[in-house]
Amino acid sequence: MTRNFDLTELKSILDDRRVSAGESVLNLHSHDESFHAASLPDVVVWPQTTAEASHLVVWAGQHKVPVTAWGAGTSLEGNPIPVEGGMVMDFAEMNRVIAVRAEDFQVDVEAGVIYKELNRVLARDGLFFPPDPGAAATIGGMIGNNASGIRSVRYGATKDYVMRLTVVLPDGSVIRVGNSARKCSSGYNLPALFTGSEGTLGIITEATLKLVGLPVNFMAVRSTFPTVLHATTTVYQIMHAGLTPAAMEFLDGNVMHVLNVDRGLALDENPTLLMEFSGYSREGLAEEMAFVDEICQANGALTLDCGIGSEERARLWEIRHQTYESIKRYHIGLAPLIMDVAVPLSRYSEMVEFSKEVVRDLTGYLFGHAGDGNIHVHVMDDPRDPQRWSRVEEASRSIVMKALEFGGTCTGEHGVGIGKSCFMSEEHGESLALMKKLKALLDPENLFNPGKFFR
């Protein structure tokens, strides 16, 4: 929906440089990394302070203009696409690390900080922020989507690190929720309410995050198996044995083939597990490696490659970090539909086998965070061809419904956005009505990121 309005008032809140309705700027903020159709905003603004963000929201409310928060645009479910136009609030200029309080294992940041840059700063104090979604995501976007990534099996998701938030509500008021204590039993858990809400309830401008110490030593392991079942069974047995991997990733043989072609590698093109362990001593990691080796061999491991130290860790993990881009480059001209289901660990093998069968006749790739039951089913096809794309969407629905049948979720870490909103009723049942009441209470005009979550 295109709106015509005078930008003079907006330029009185900010300066001319930080208000744009230029064609290239609008195009840049009309899409994310998903296949979902682009939708142009009417204007893009760049606040530098919470007060400016508040003034912009007040202006939007007065003119009934939708507001969509924008981090880095790396989402995979259409989460920041301004489907009803309006104002996109880009937080690129709110990117300060306000304070590192190493003695408290905490950091205060603005929403536009890139998490990889944050970790470079924190490394000076021997600390880091564990959630790692892979892409160059902002802290605000990670909180909005409750991002997690490869380290979630040990460290959890973004929600586990949010202590305090500064939030601009749809009426323009600013609230601060949470505190700096490591535990709290006071009142409703409001930081959790806004974490994962994708900017539909409030716009996060600042956050206090919990940190952890950087491990001294790392051990990375890559093992291949004759079948998917052998690989996924190994995941359960390693977890059941009491071992504590920092990461445990599954990649199917098709993924390994694409990585070989795209990256010029010569890896075994069989189902593969990538694992990481961390600890204080190399000796302790070596002992742990012997146990991992025993479990892998008992499950028919074909190859086992391991190394201790940061260089070996980087070498073995490079292939996982390149997976998404390698698949895209291998299928130029096609778009991805990425399913992001998660199930109880006891059903992970079944979920992977079912998904592999569903996409057997499609261009499908399976990989994911096996240690926490999260599987990404990545299908490449042409959304401009309705007949072909309908098969992809049917496969997606079958996989999501099977995950729900197993007691899982339609999205483990990518968020609801546009792509998963059609499954919210099946997953949440009667509790969806409460979510809608909360949305109506905080945003009665439905101006904050409209068109998301609910259908």
N, C-alpha and C positions, 0 to 999 in steps of 0.2 A: 504494500500500500504506500504510494508516494504522497508525500505531504509537501506543500509549499508554505514555507514560513521564513520570516525575516531573521537572518543570522546576527543582526546587530546586537540583540540582547545577549546572545551567547558570547559574542566578542567583548561585551562589557564585563562578563564574568571571568573570561580568560583573556588571552590576547589573540590577535589575528592569526598568528602562526599556529595556534593550538585549536583552531576551529577550521574544518575543511569539508567542503562538499564537492571537491574535485573528483573527476571521473575515476582516475587511477586509485585514489585513496578509497573511494566507495567500493570499487571492485575488489581491492585487497581485503576489505572487511566484510565481504559478502559470502564467504565460504570458508570451510575448514578443510581438514585432510580427508573428509568422508566423501562418499558419492552423492550426498544429498544436494538437491538443487540450490544454486546460489540465490541469494536474495539481497538486493541492494539496500543499505541504510540510506537515510536522507542526509545525515551529517555524522561526522566523526569528530570527537573531542578528546583532548589529552589533559586531564587534570594533573596537577602537581601536588595537591594537598587534599586531605579529607574535607576541609572546609569548601574547597572548590567543587569537589564531587557532590557535596550536599547541595550547594547552590544550583548546580546543573540539574539535580534531581527535582528540586523545587520548581525550577523553570519547566522541566518536562511535565510535571504534574499539572501546572497551570495551563499548559497547552495540550494536555492529553497525548503526549508523545511517548511511545514505548522507549525503554532504555535497556540496552544489552551490554553487559560488561565484557571486555575483551582482554585476554591475556596474551597468548602467542599464536592463537589460531591453530593449534596442533591437535585439537580434539578429533575424535573419530566417529561421533554420533550426531554431528550437526549441532552440538551443544551451544556454540556462540553465534550461529547464523541468525541474523535479525529478520526472522520470517515475516514480521509485520512492519518492516522498515524502522523509521524513527532514528533514535540516537544510539550510536555505538560509543561507549566510553572506553577508550584504549588506555591501559595503565602503564604504557611503556616509559612514561616520564615520572612514574612513582616507583622507582627502582632502587631505593636506598636500603642498605643494611644499616638500620638505625643504631643498634647496639648489640655487641656480642658480650654476654655475661657468662664467661667460661666457668666461673665458680658455681653458677647455678645450672649449668648445662642448658642454657636458653639463649635465644636470639630474638631480637625484635626487628621485623622487616616490613617494608611496604609491599603491596600486592604485586607490583610489576617486577620484582626480583626474579631472575631466572635461577632455578634451583641449582643448576650446575655451577653458576657463578657464585652462588651462596656457599656451596661446598668448597670451592677454591679458597674463599675467605676463611671459612671455618677450619680448614686444614692447618692453618698457622697455629691454632690452639689445640690441635690433636682431636678435633671434634668433627662430626658430620651429621647431616640431615638425611636419614636413610631412604625414604621413598624415592624410587628411581623409575619413572615412567618411560625413560629412554629418550623421548623427544625433548627439545629445549623448552620445556613448559615453565610457566611462571608459578610462583607460590600461590597467587590468587586463584589461578586456574586449577591448580592441584587441589586446593581446599574446596573449590566449588564443585569439582568432580569426585572428590575423595580418591585421588589417584593413588596407585601403589606401585606395581612393577616387579622387577625380578627379585628384590630383596624381601618381599612381603612375607615369605614363609618364616623368616626369623624375626623380622623387625615390624611387621604389620603395615597398615596403610596410613595415609596422611592423617586421618582422624585420630590416630593414636599419638600424634605429636602436636596437635593444636591445643594451646593452653588459654590464650586470650585472643579475641578478635575485636577490631573496630569495624562497625558495620553501619552503612547508610541505609536507612529504611525507605520504603517507597514514598513516605510523606516528607522526606528530606531530613528527618531527625537522625542524629548520630548516637549510637549506643556502643558501649564497651562491655563485652560479655566475657566471663571467665576470670581467671586470676593467675598469679605466678606460683602458687603452691603446687606441689607435685601430687597432692590428693585433695579432694574437696567433696563434701556431702551437703553443700548448701544450695538449695533451690533446684530448679529445672536445669538440665544440661543444655543451655542455650548455644554454646559453641558447637555442640553436636548437631543442633537443629540447622544451623547455617552451613555446616560442613556437608558437602554432597548435595546442596540445594540448587546448584548450578545458576546462581544469581536470580532465582525466581522469588526469593523472600527478602533478600537484602544484598547490597553490594559491599564486599569486603575490601577495605582499603589498607588495613594494617593487621599484622598477626604477631603473636609471641609463640615461638615453636620450641618444643623440647628437643634436645640433642642427645647424641650418644658419643662415646669415645671411639676414635678410629682404631680398629684392630691393628695389632703389631704385625701379624703375619697372616698370609692368605694361602689357601691351597685350592687350586682349580682342577676339576676332573671332567674329562669328556669320554663317554663310553657309548658304544653302539651295540645294538641288539638285533637279533634276527626278525623279530616281530614287534608290533606296537605293544602287545600284551606283555611280552618279556620286559620291555622298558618301563611300562607303567606299574607293573607288579614290583619292580625294583624300587620305585618311588615309595610305595607303601612300606616295604620291608625296611628301608633305610630310616624312615620316620619312626616306625614301630620299634626299631632297635635302640632308640634313645639318642641317636646322632642328631646334631643340630646344624643342618646346612643353612648358610646365609642365603643361598639361592639354589633352586633346583628347577631347571628348565627342560621341557620336552620339545623336540623337533622331529617331524616325520621325514621319511626318505625323500619326498618331493621337495621339501624345503632344502635339504642338503644338496640335492641336484642343482637347484637354482643358485645356491650360494657358490657351488663349484664353478658354474658357468659365468656368473656375474663377477665373482671375485678372483677367478683364475686359480682356484684351489683344487686339491685332489683328495677331498675328504671321502670317507666311507659313506655311501648313499643309503644308509639304513637308519631305522629309528634311533634317535640319539638323545642322551641325557647330558646336560651340562650342569655341573654342580660346583658350588663354592663353599668352603669351610673357612672359618677364621679362628684365630686363637693367639695366645701369647707366645708359645714356644714352637719352633720348628719340629722338635722331637714329638710333642703332643700331636701335632698335625700329621706327622708321619705314622704314628700309631693309629690315628683315626683313619688314615688312608688305607692301612692294611685291612681294617674292618670293612670299609667301603668296597675294596677290591674283592674281598671274600663274598660279599652279597652280590656284587655284579657278576662274578664268575658263576655263582650258583644259579643265576638267572640267564645263563647262556651268553654272556657278553662276548662280542666278536673282537672288539678293540677296547683298549683302556689307555688313555693319555692323561697324564697328570703332571703338575708342577707346583712347587711352593715358591712364593715370592710374588711381588707386584708385577714384574715383567711377565712371568708365566701366566698370571691371572689375566693380564691384558690380552695376551696372545690367544688364550683359549676362549675368552669372552667376546672377542672381536666379531666372530661369526654371528652370535646372537644379536648383537647391537645393529648388525647390518641387515637382519632378516627382512624387515618391512620394506626398506628401500630397494633391496635386491629383487624382491618379488615384483614391485612396481616397475622397475627397469626391465625386467624379463617380459613384461606384458604391456608394452607401451601402447597407449590408445584404449586400454581397458581400465575400468574402475573397480575398486575393492568394496565388497561388503564383508565386514569383519564381525563375526559373531564372538561374543565375549562372555560366554556362560561360565558359571562356577558351580561346582557340586561338592557334596561331602566327599572326603578323600576316599572312602570305601567304595564310591561309585565312579571314581575317576576313570578306571580302565574301561568300564562299560560305556561311559560317556564318550571316550575317545573312539572306541570301536564303532559305536552307533554313528557318530559324526562322520567317521571315515566312510562308512557305507552310504550315508545320505548324499555325500558330495562325490561319490565314486565316478559319476558321469559328468561332473562339472570340473572346472579348473580350480581345484581346491587344495589348500595347504593347511596343515594342522601344526600348531605349536602353542606353547603357553607355559604358565607358571605351575608346573605339576605339583610342587610342594604344598600349594594351598588350594588345589582343586580347580584352578582357573585354566580354561582351554580357549584359545583363539582359533576359530575356523575362518580362514581367509579365502574368499572366493573372488576370482577375477572374471569380470564379464562386462557386457556393454549395456548400461541402463537405458540407452537410447533405443534399444530393441526390446519392445514390450514382451514379446514371446520368450525371448531368452531370459530377460530379467525376472519374469514371473517364476521361472524355475529356480532361480537363485533365492528369491524371497520365500518360496515354498520350502526350500531346504532350510532356510534360516528359521522359519516358524517351527518346522519339525524338530530342529535341534534345541531351540529354546523351550518348547513344550516338554521335551524329554528331560531337560535339565530341571524344570519345575516339578516334573513327576518324581525326580530323584531327590526332591527337597532342596534344590538349588535356586539360582537366581538368573535372570535374563542378562544381567550385566555385572561382572565381577569388579571392573575398575574403569570402564570407559564412560560410565554415566548413562542417563536415560536419553537426554537430548530429544531429537526427533525420532531416531531409529528404533528406540525401545519403548516409546510411549504406548504403543499398541499392546504391549504385554503387561502393563502396570496393573490392570484389573485382574488378570489371571494370577499374577504373583501375589498381590496384596489383598485381594478380596474386599471385605468390608472396611478394612483400615484405610483404603484409598479415599473413602469419604472424609475421614479425619484430615488427611493431607490436603484435600480440597478446601476444607474449612479453614485450615491454617493459612493457606494461600489467600483465601478471600478476606481473612481477618487482617493480614499484614499488607496485602496489595489489592484492595477492593476494586480498583480501576483496571487491574490486570495489565500493568504497564512494565513490570520487570520481567524481561526475557519471555514474553508471551509466546504461545505455541509450543511450549516444551512441557514434558512430564505427562500432561493429561490430554486425552483425546475424547 
